[in-house]
Amino acid sequence: MGVENSKPQQSLVLYHGSKSGIIGAIKPNSREHCDFGRGFYMGDTERQPLTLICAYPKATLYTVRFDLEGLAMLEVPPGIDWAMLVAFSRGKLEKIRNTPLYKKYEGLLAGKDAVRGNIANDRMFYVLDRFFAGDITDTALIECLSTLQLGKQYAALTEKACSHITIVTEQVLSEADRQRIEVESTANRERGIQSANEICKQYRRDGQFFDELLAQGDSI
C-alpha cells in the first residue's frame, strides 16, 4: 500500500490562507470535512491558499514555519489510497462504517499529529466529485492526479502539531491583488477541467468506480 509514516525535512516554510486573519493561537479548527479532517492546513506554495481566500475582503496570507520534530506524521503519496483517505475524511465512506475498508482509512489517521499529501485544489475537486458521483473510474482519477501537477499540503491535526507552527509573515491582500488572483484562478481551473475531461474520456472504460470499491468493504 502507498501510505506510510515518514520523516521528511524537519523544518519547513509553508503558506496558510485565512479569510479574515488568525486571531489568537493557531488551532486545528478548520471545517470537519476537509481533505484529511479537521486541522490547520498549509501549502508548499502560495498559489493554493491564495485561490481559497481571494474572494474575501480581509483575506490574509501567512508564511509559517512548521517544525516536524517529535510529531507523528502520515505521508500520503498520490494514488487511490490518497483519494480514499480524502473520501473517508469528507464522510463519503459512512455507508460502509465498521467494515475493514472503513477501518483501514480510519486507522491511518489514528494517533497522527499531521498529514502530508497532495492538495485537492479546485481542478482536483472537480475530478474527485466526478469520482465520488460514479462518473469516472479510479484509473481516470489516478491519471488526473499525475497530470494536473498538484502541490503538497500539510494538515496539522492536533494541538501538539499546531504548537509547532510559527508565523513568519502576515500579508493582508489588496483589492487589486484579490481580483488578479481570482482571474488567474478561474483561468487555471478552466484549463485544468478541460485537461481532466480529456483524461477521463480516454480512461472511461478502465478501472473501477467508487461504488464498486465500496462494495469490496468487507473483503480487503
Secondary structure, DSSP 8 states (H G I E B T S, - for coil): ---EE----SEEEEEEEESS---SS--S-S-SSSTTSSSEEEESSSHHHHHHHTTSTT-EEEEEEEE-TT--EEEE-SSHHHHHHHHHHTTTTGGGTTSHHHHHHHHHHTT-SEEEEE---HHHHHHHHHHHTTSS-HHHHHHHHHHTT--EEEEE-SHHHHTTEEEEEEEE--HHHHHHHHHHHHHHHHHHHHHHHHHHHHTTTSS--HHHHHTTTT--
